[in-house]
Amino acid sequence: MSKTILVTQPNHDLTTNYISSWAQKVIKIAKKKGVKTAALKNKRAKKSEFISINKKIKPQLIFLNGHGDYDLVAGQDNEVLVKAGDNERCLSGKITYALSCRSAKTLGKISVRHGAKAYLGYNEDFVFNYDVGKKSRPLDDKIGELFLEPSNLVVSSLLQGYSAGESWENSQNDFKKKAIAIITSKDKVMINTYLPNLLWDIQHQVCLGDKTAAF
């Protein structure tokens, strides 16, 4: 059976523009690996489309980008895609990575309880800084890269054959590497502004479910 990944890429504000733009790098890796890729961009990142495509292609890996809360992940214009107590079973049998705020806290736990192989994400807000001068070109933003590159290493690692637990560790290590680089730079702006948010993301990124699960 060919491997398949389903990616959501809403784009209706600065945050979703950033995370969906950076998701393109992951999609490029998937395609290079010969992985069948379904990307729900912009207005396609809505619940009906997500549920329909998920049923149709039966992806082994789901990469959710969007705003979230403890019990949900949203898509375009904050339309709820997956919510605990509603349709968390759509993640059953799959590995999911949610680049969204808070969703691992409740949705992640409940999805694992209802059959998800693994759920990786954040149990509190995912925070990142960005360069105001680059906000129209997220992929050129070196400040945003400090956060989004290690975060997306979860999915790129899964695509490389690492397990869920190993992919989480790879991401954690890259976050820490960037944090150490900031500390050793002795740049006061970076230390006072960016470092606390990097440390926050490290602390609140989790891997739930079967850590040996692989794509």
JOGINOR-V896598 format. One record per residue. RES is the residue in three letters. D_CENTER is the distance of its C-alpha to the mean C-alpha in Angstrom with 2 decimals. Layout:
BEGIN
<<RES & D_CENTER> <RES & D_CENTER>>
END
This chain:
BEGIN
<<MET & 24.61> <SER & 22.33> <LYS & 18.65> <THR & 16.39> <ILE & 12.75> <LEU & 11.88> <VAL & 9.46> <THR & 9.72> <GLN & 10.52> <PRO & 12.54> <ASN & 14.61> <HIS & 17.06> <ASP & 16.83> <LEU & 16.04> <THR & 12.57> <THR & 11.42> <ASN & 13.50> <TYR & 11.84> <ILE & 8.14> <SER & 9.57> <SER & 12.07> <TRP & 10.01> <ALA & 8.27> <GLN & 11.97> <LYS & 12.32> <VAL & 10.22> <ILE & 12.33> <LYS & 15.37> <ILE & 14.87> <ALA & 14.60> <LYS & 17.73> <LYS & 19.53> <LYS & 19.11> <GLY & 20.63> <VAL & 17.77> <LYS & 18.32> <THR & 15.61> <ALA & 15.46> <ALA & 13.67> <LEU & 14.31> <LYS & 14.84> <ASN & 16.32> <LYS & 18.78> <ARG & 17.83> <ALA & 14.62> <LYS & 16.94> <LYS & 17.61> <SER & 20.61> <GLU & 19.06> <PHE & 15.94> <ILE & 18.36> <SER & 20.84> <ILE & 18.77> <ASN & 17.12> <LYS & 20.74> <LYS & 22.10> <ILE & 20.04> <LYS & 18.94> <PRO & 15.75> <GLN & 15.22> <LEU & 11.46> <ILE & 9.18> <PHE & 5.85> <LEU & 5.73> <ASN & 5.67> <GLY & 8.50> <HIS & 10.67> <GLY & 11.12> <ASP & 13.82> <TYR & 14.80> <ASP & 15.56> <LEU & 13.47> <VAL & 10.69> <ALA & 12.39> <GLY & 12.72> <GLN & 15.43> <ASP & 17.78> <ASN & 15.98> <GLU & 17.29> <VAL & 15.98> <LEU & 14.39> <VAL & 14.14> <LYS & 16.22> <ALA & 17.78> <GLY & 21.42> <ASP & 21.04> <ASN & 19.05> <GLU & 16.81> <ARG & 18.88> <CYS & 17.15> <LEU & 14.52> <SER & 17.58> <GLY & 18.04> <LYS & 14.49> <ILE & 11.57> <THR & 8.43> <TYR & 4.87> <ALA & 3.98> <LEU & 2.76> <SER & 6.48> <CYS & 9.68> <ARG & 11.60> <SER & 10.67> <ALA & 10.98> <LYS & 14.47> <THR & 16.10> <LEU & 14.13> <GLY & 12.59> <LYS & 16.12> <ILE & 17.87> <SER & 15.86> <VAL & 16.71> <ARG & 20.20> <HIS & 20.46> <GLY & 19.62> <ALA & 15.93> <LYS & 16.05> <ALA & 13.10> <TYR & 10.27> <LEU & 7.81> <GLY & 6.41> <TYR & 8.83> <ASN & 12.38> <GLU & 13.34> <ASP & 12.28> <PHE & 9.66> <VAL & 12.28> <PHE & 13.00> <ASN & 16.28> <TYR & 17.33> <ASP & 20.62> <VAL & 22.45> <GLY & 24.32> <LYS & 21.34> <LYS & 19.48> <SER & 20.76> <ARG & 19.52> <PRO & 15.99> <LEU & 15.99> <ASP & 19.25> <ASP & 18.13> <LYS & 18.60> <ILE & 17.81> <GLY & 14.36> <GLU & 13.94> <LEU & 14.64> <PHE & 11.32> <LEU & 8.93> <GLU & 10.58> <PRO & 10.25> <SER & 6.65> <ASN & 6.07> <LEU & 9.06> <VAL & 7.57> <VAL & 7.43> <SER & 10.48> <SER & 12.21> <LEU & 11.96> <LEU & 13.42> <GLN & 16.06> <GLY & 17.18> <TYR & 16.02> <SER & 15.72> <ALA & 12.88> <GLY & 14.78> <GLU & 15.48> <SER & 11.97> <TRP & 11.18> <GLU & 14.50> <ASN & 13.90> <SER & 10.99> <GLN & 13.31> <ASN & 16.20> <ASP & 14.88> <PHE & 14.11> <LYS & 17.63> <LYS & 19.17> <LYS & 18.23> <ALA & 19.52> <ILE & 22.71> <ALA & 23.20> <ILE & 23.19> <ILE & 25.66> <THR & 27.94> <SER & 27.97> <LYS & 29.79> <ASP & 28.53> <LYS & 29.06> <VAL & 26.77> <MET & 23.79> <ILE & 24.83> <ASN & 25.43> <THR & 22.63> <TYR & 19.57> <LEU & 20.15> <PRO & 19.98> <ASN & 16.49> <LEU & 15.31> <LEU & 17.14> <TRP & 15.70> <ASP & 12.05> <ILE & 13.53> <GLN & 15.45> <HIS & 12.94> <GLN & 10.11> <VAL & 11.33> <CYS & 11.78> <LEU & 13.85> <GLY & 16.23> <ASP & 17.66> <LYS & 16.60> <THR & 18.74> <ALA & 16.99> <ALA & 16.32> <PHE & 15.29>>
END
